[in-house]
Structure formats: C-alpha cells, structure tokens
Amino acid sequence: MRRTVTATAVLAALLLAAGCSSGDDGDRKTDASPTSATSSEAPAESETAAAAPKLSAEWSPKLQAATSSSQDDVCKTVGAKACVTHITELTELVYDVRDAIDTAGATAVYPKTLEAIGDVEDASASYAEGGCAGSSEETLLDGSECGGYVATLLLGPSVVDMTMTTDELAGP
C-alpha cells in the first residue's frame, strides 16, 4: 500500500508537470525542466522515506493481536482483577512502542503516535490515582470516570496502531 501511495504521488507529479508544459510553445528546455525537477525530487523523497524507520512492520501485528485477544466483558466491572491484569498488559505493550520509538530516535517521525501514547499514559495514571482498581461498583458502560479510563486503555493499542501507520504515511 505504501508503494502504491508513493507511486501514485510520483505519477501525479509527473502528470502535473506534463500538463503544465503542454501549454508551452514547444520549447524543449521548458518541457525538460519540470521533468528533471520532478525526477530530482523523487529520489530525495525516496531516500527520506527509506531513512525513516518503519516501526509498524514490527509493532502493528503485536498491537492488533493484543486488541483482538480481548476477552468479552473482561472489563465489565472496571476494577475487577481480570480487568486490571488485561489493561495492564495492553498499557505495557503501548509503553513498549514508545520505547521502540525512543530507541530508534524517531520521535519526529511519530508525533501523532506519541500523542496517542500520552493519552494512554494519562488514562493509566488517572485510573491508578482514581482508585479504580478493586472497585466493584463501576462498570464500563455506566459513564463513570473509571469506565472512561478503561475504555481509553482498551482502545489504546488500536489507536496507537492507526496513528503509527498514519505517521509513517505522512512522513517527516
């Protein structure tokens, strides 16, 4: 898919250059100039894309597996031990993604991903500080603050996966 997007962008640039020069008086220098400028931009664009790490190749399958392995109703009661264990595992996976971004020196490549990770960190801290763990009265669907934190934590891996792919497509 990424190759298709890059190929489409290059093709669009070439067609645009050809369209702009088609109204010319036939001067070959003008025709060659936009094409050569486009040609010189394409390798630079490819080099930048190649230089940027593609962490989604490793992390997307892990994030998707974690999300799809969610047990039905595991967090029906947001303070239940099974829910606490589950959201802890999901949160740790999201933190592993953050560590991988830091290790790769790719914080500039993944700004939206880091925002999504920040949302998970905030929800995790609020869940812990709010005394949500162990609560047997609040449910995921009752509109409580704890339920909101759990919803963010349950969706965290999916959101991080989507934003990681979006950041890579957008490029630096």
N, C-alpha and C positions, 0 to 999 in steps of 0.2 A: 504494500500500500504506500509506503514511504517513497519507493522508487517511482510509483505512478504519480504521486503528487509532485515530485521533483521533475520528472519527465514532462508532466503537464505544464509546470511553471516555465521550464525552458522552452517548450513548444510555443506557449503563449507569448513569451518574449520574442521569439523568432518571428512569429506571425505578426506581432505588433510592429516589429522593425520592418518587416517586409511590407506591411500595409502603409507605414509612414513613408517609405521610399518609393512606393508605386506611383504616387502622385508627382514624382520628380520628373524633370525633363529628360531623364535617361542618362544623366551623368553617372558614370560608373563609380566615381570616387564617393559620391553620396550614398549609392547603393551599398558599397563595401564598408563604409564607415559604421553604420549601425550594426551590421552583421558582425564586424570584427569587435565592436564594443560589447555586443552580446556574448560573443564567443569568449572574450577575455573575462567577462563576469561569471560565466558558468563554471569554469574551473575553480575560481576563488570561492564560489558558493559551495561547490562540492568539497573543497578542502576544508571549509569551515564545518560542514556537516560531518565530514569524516573525523575531524578533530574532536568534535563534541561527543562525549560518552553517551551511549545508548543503554542506559541502565534498565530500561523497560524490558529488554530481552531477558534479563535475569529475574527481575522483580515482578513483572506482570503475572506470570504463571503462579508465583507464590501468593500474591495478593488475591488473585482470582480463586485459587484453591482455598484460601482461608475464608473468603466470603461465602463460597459455595458449600463449605463444610459446616456452616452454621446450622445448629440443631433448631428445629422448630420449637418455639416457645421456651428456649433456654433462658431467655431474659424476660419472661412474662412478669416475674417478680424481680425487680431490678436489683435487689440486694441479696438474692439467693446465691449460695456458694457456687453453683454451676455457672451462673451468670458472671459472677466476679472472675472466676477462672477463665471463662471464654473471652470476656472483654480484655482481660489482662494479656492473653495470648495475642489477640488482634492488635492491641496497643504496642506490644513489644515488636511485632512484625513491622508496624509503621515506623517505630523508632529505628529499626534495623535499616529501613530505606533511607531515613535521614542520615544515619551513619555512613551508608554507602555513598550518598551524595557528597558528604563532607570528605570522605576518604578519596573520592575521585576528583576533588577540587572543582566540583561542578555546580556550586550554588548559583552562579549566574545563569546556568542553563535551565535550572528548575525552580524559578521563582514561585509559580502557582502551586507546585508540588509542596514546596516548603511552607506556603501559607496553609495548605490543607493539613500538613503535618502539625503545624502550630494549632490549628483548630482541635485536632485530636489531643494534643498536649494540654490545651486549656480544658477540654471536657474531662480528661482523665484527672487533672488536678482538682477540678470542681467536684467531680464525683467523690474523690477521696476526702476533700475538705468538707463536703456537704453531708458526710456521714451516711452516704447512700449504701455502702456495703453493709450487709447484715439487716437492712430494712426489709421487713416482711409485709409492709403495708402498701408500698408504692409499686405500681405496675408500669409497664412500658407504655400503655395506652391511656393512662389516667391524666395525662397533661402535666405531671409533676416535673419539677426541675431535674430530679434524678432520672426520670424517664427520658428527658431531653438529652442529658449527658450520655445515657446508654445508647440512645438512637445514634448520636454522633459517633460513638465508639464502634458500634456495629457497622455503620456505613463507612467508617474511616478507610479501611483498605480499598474499597471500591472507588472512593473519591480520590485517594492518592494514586491509584492505578490510572484513572482517567486523566488527572491533571499531569501525570508524568508523561503520558503519551502526547497530550496537548502541548506541553512544554517542548518536547522533542520535535514536534512538527513545526512549532513556531520558530524554533532555533534562537540562538543568541542574537 
